[in-house]
Amino acid sequence: MKPTLFVLAAGLGSRYGGLKQMDGVGPSGETIMEYSVYDAIRAGFGKVVFVIRHSFEREFKEFVDQRFDKAIPVERVFQELNYLPEGYQPHKDREKPWGTNHAVLMGKEAIHEPFCVINADDFYGKESFEVISKFLQSLNGKKNQYGMVGYRVGNTLSDSGSVARGVCSTDADNYLATVVERTHIERIDGKIQYKDDDGSWHELAENTPVSMNMWAFTPDYFDYSEKAFKQFLDERGNELKSEFFIPLLVNILIESKTATVKVLDTTSRWFGITYKEDRRMVIAKINDLVAQNVYPLALWK
């Protein structure tokens, strides 16, 4: 059974002011998301599921139909603030949905095979999709064995300023032990360093694995998510900005020894538009990859 690519795209409407304002960064106007779908197709994925918002459903369907609807089966599911378990209601003043793992939960009825979760607006690279596709294909019929592409921190930095990354620690067999969010990482005098809460600086090795939200799960993950989300709502549901993130549940499952998460190494360089100055860099890097024949001049020709 071929794996599914699950793209978290519900934030695109608010982030870009509507899909028509999504920035094209490829030589033929392609968005970052299109390169992910293209890489997934040639890595052996069999379907793409997008989680979006109803507010831009029509625009998104047109966007997909014009590009890759004929290249791979596509489904859409929806994340909304009030999509909660029975008996729960959002606080009357809350404005946004509940984070990345809430978005993952929206795929339960559409996904019945091993799947990869990614962000819509991050560039992950050809090799990363090959690595995670191979891992996912090994999971058919299995449970409680998950994976995460661990990017080398030196391949994820911005030239325009500091970045936040989930810094990972692993055991001797390269299974994830913890993910700790470091909110201020940058290269200073040639060394990668992060600033701690007390203002002190600590060095990170160039190859330290970090999470860029590229996860490999099997469908049993949905059941754990439902149970944990109810507990999350009981404890933090009245907070106006609380979010149910993927690493939150992953850490719970690891600590309870319910599941394992294999950290999959990649030499791919992640990039995205963290700062407005990054857009020019992203365009240049994609043009370089086109010049190296990693991608064609037009993806959907």
C-alpha positions in Angstrom: 0.0 0.0 0.0 1.4 3.4 -1.0 1.7 6.0 1.7 -0.3 9.2 1.8 1.1 12.8 2.0 -0.9 14.8 4.6 -0.3 18.6 4.0 -1.2 21.0 6.8 -2.5 23.9 4.9 -5.3 25.3 7.1 -3.2 28.4 8.0 -2.6 29.5 4.4 -5.7 31.7 4.1 -4.8 33.9 7.1 -1.0 33.8 6.4 -1.3 34.9 2.8 -4.6 36.8 2.8 -6.2 34.3 0.5 -4.7 31.8 -1.9 -4.4 34.3 -4.8 -1.7 36.0 -2.8 0.4 32.8 -2.3 3.9 33.7 -3.5 5.3 31.8 -6.5 9.0 31.0 -5.9 9.7 28.7 -8.8 10.7 29.8 -12.3 7.2 29.1 -13.6 5.4 30.5 -10.6 5.3 27.4 -8.5 4.7 27.6 -4.7 6.8 25.8 -2.2 3.9 23.4 -1.6 3.9 22.3 -5.2 7.5 21.1 -4.9 6.6 19.0 -1.9 3.8 17.3 -3.9 6.1 16.8 -6.9 8.7 15.2 -4.7 6.1 13.0 -3.0 4.8 11.7 -6.3 8.2 10.6 -7.5 9.1 9.1 -4.1 6.1 6.7 -4.4 3.3 8.4 -2.5 -0.2 7.3 -3.7 -2.4 10.1 -2.5 -2.4 13.7 -1.1 -4.7 14.9 1.6 -4.8 18.6 2.4 -6.3 20.0 5.6 -7.7 23.5 4.8 -10.4 25.9 6.0 -13.8 26.3 4.5 -13.2 30.0 4.0 -10.9 29.4 1.1 -12.2 26.0 -0.2 -13.2 27.3 -3.6 -9.9 29.0 -4.3 -7.9 26.1 -3.1 -9.8 23.6 -5.3 -9.1 25.8 -8.3 -5.5 26.0 -7.3 -5.2 22.2 -7.0 -7.2 21.4 -10.2 -5.0 23.7 -12.3 -1.8 22.1 -11.1 -1.6 18.5 -9.9 -5.1 17.1 -9.6 -4.5 14.8 -12.5 -1.0 13.8 -11.3 -2.1 12.1 -8.1 -5.4 11.5 -6.2 -6.3 14.5 -4.0 -8.7 14.8 -1.0 -9.5 17.8 1.2 -10.5 17.8 4.9 -11.2 20.8 7.0 -10.0 22.2 10.3 -12.2 24.7 12.1 -12.3 26.1 15.6 -15.5 24.3 16.5 -14.5 20.9 15.2 -14.2 19.3 18.7 -15.1 16.0 20.3 -18.8 15.7 21.4 -19.5 17.6 24.6 -16.8 20.3 24.1 -17.2 23.9 23.0 -14.6 26.5 22.2 -14.3 29.6 24.5 -16.5 32.3 23.1 -13.5 34.6 22.6 -11.2 32.1 21.0 -10.4 32.9 17.3 -8.1 30.2 15.9 -8.1 26.4 15.8 -6.1 24.2 18.1 -2.7 23.6 16.4 -1.0 21.0 14.3 -2.2 17.9 16.1 -5.7 19.1 15.9 -5.2 19.5 12.2 -3.8 15.9 12.0 -7.0 14.6 13.7 -9.1 16.0 10.8 -7.6 13.4 8.5 -8.9 10.4 10.4 -11.7 9.5 8.0 -9.6 10.1 4.9 -6.4 8.3 5.8 -6.2 4.5 6.4 -2.6 3.8 5.5 0.9 5.0 6.7 1.2 8.7 6.1 3.6 11.6 6.2 2.7 15.0 7.8 4.3 18.2 6.5 3.7 21.9 6.6 2.4 23.5 3.4 4.9 26.3 3.3 8.2 24.6 4.1 10.6 23.3 1.4 11.8 19.8 2.5 13.8 18.5 -0.4 13.8 15.5 -2.7 15.9 13.2 -0.5 13.8 13.7 2.5 10.7 12.5 0.7 12.6 9.5 -0.5 13.8 8.7 3.0 10.4 9.0 4.6 8.6 7.1 1.8 10.9 4.1 2.2 10.3 4.2 6.0 6.5 4.5 5.6 6.4 1.5 3.2 8.1 -0.6 5.8 5.2 0.2 8.3 2.3 -1.5 6.4 0.4 -3.6 9.0 2.4 -2.2 11.9 1.4 0.0 14.9 3.2 2.2 17.4 6.3 2.6 15.2 6.6 6.2 14.0 9.3 8.3 12.4 10.5 11.8 12.0 12.9 13.3 9.4 15.7 14.8 11.5 17.2 17.7 9.6 20.8 18.7 10.5 20.4 22.0 12.2 23.1 23.6 10.0 20.9 22.9 7.0 17.9 24.8 8.4 19.2 28.3 9.4 18.2 31.6 7.9 20.7 34.2 6.8 18.2 36.9 7.8 18.0 36.2 11.6 17.5 33.7 14.3 15.1 30.7 14.0 13.1 28.5 16.3 13.7 24.7 16.1 12.7 21.6 17.9 16.1 20.3 19.0 16.1 16.5 19.2 18.0 14.1 21.4 18.3 10.4 20.4 19.3 7.1 21.9 22.1 4.8 20.6 19.7 3.3 18.0 18.6 6.7 16.7 15.2 6.7 18.3 13.8 10.0 19.5 14.2 10.6 23.2 13.0 14.2 23.5 12.2 17.3 21.4 13.0 20.6 23.1 11.9 23.9 21.5 14.7 26.4 21.2 13.3 29.7 20.1 16.5 31.6 19.2 19.1 29.7 17.1 21.6 31.4 14.8 25.1 31.1 13.5 27.5 33.5 15.3 31.2 33.7 14.3 30.8 30.5 12.4 29.3 28.5 15.2 25.7 27.5 15.6 24.4 28.6 19.0 21.1 28.9 20.8 20.1 31.4 23.5 18.6 29.9 26.7 15.8 31.5 28.7 18.3 33.0 31.1 20.1 34.7 28.2 23.1 32.4 28.1 24.4 31.0 24.8 25.1 27.3 24.1 26.7 25.7 21.1 25.0 23.1 18.9 26.9 20.7 16.7 26.3 21.2 13.0 24.6 17.8 12.6 22.3 18.1 15.6 18.9 16.7 14.4 16.0 19.2 14.6 12.3 18.7 13.8 10.9 20.6 10.9 7.4 19.0 11.2 8.0 16.1 8.8 6.5 13.1 10.6 5.7 9.5 9.7 2.7 7.9 11.4 0.4 4.9 11.0 -3.4 5.2 11.4 -3.4 4.2 15.1 -1.9 7.6 15.8 -5.4 9.1 15.3 -6.8 7.1 18.2 -4.0 8.4 20.5 -4.7 11.9 19.3 -8.4 11.8 20.1 -7.8 10.6 23.6 -5.0 13.1 24.3 -7.0 16.0 22.7 -9.8 15.4 25.1 -7.4 15.6 28.0 -5.8 18.7 26.6 -9.2 20.4 26.3 -10.1 19.4 29.9 -6.9 21.0 31.1 -6.3 23.9 28.7 -9.5 24.3 26.7 -10.4 27.7 28.2 -7.1 29.2 27.3 -7.5 31.5 24.3 -4.3 30.6 22.5 -3.4 27.1 23.8 -2.4 24.8 21.0 -2.3 21.0 20.7 1.0 20.5 18.9 2.3 17.2 17.4 5.5 17.1 19.6 3.2 17.4 22.7 1.6 14.0 21.9 4.8 12.5 20.5 6.6 13.2 23.8 3.7 11.7 25.8 3.8 8.5 23.7 7.6 8.2 24.0 7.7 8.8 27.8 4.9 6.3 28.3 6.7 3.8 26.1 3.6 3.4 24.0 5.4 4.2 20.7 8.8 4.7 19.3 9.9 7.4 16.8 12.8 6.7 14.5 14.8 9.8 13.6 15.6 9.6 9.9 18.7 11.4 8.8 18.7 13.6 5.7 21.2 15.7 3.9 18.5 17.8 2.4 18.6 21.5 3.1 15.3 22.8 4.5 14.3 26.4 3.6 11.3 28.6 3.9 10.3 32.2 4.2 10.7 33.0 7.9 11.6 36.7 7.1 10.5 38.7 4.2 14.2 38.9 3.1 14.2 35.1 2.8 12.0 35.1 -0.3 14.9 36.2 -2.6 17.0 33.4 -1.1 14.3 30.8 -1.7 13.9 31.8 -5.3 17.7 31.6 -5.8 18.0 28.2 -4.2 15.1 26.7 -6.3 16.7 28.2 -9.5 19.9 26.4 -8.5 18.1 23.1 -8.1 16.5 23.6 -11.5 19.9 24.3 -13.0 21.2 21.1 -11.5 18.2 19.2 -13.1 16.7 18.3 -9.7 13.5 19.9 -10.9 12.2 20.7 -14.4 11.7 24.3 -15.4 7.9 23.8 -15.1 6.6 21.1 -12.7 3.2 20.4 -14.3 4.0 20.8 -18.0 
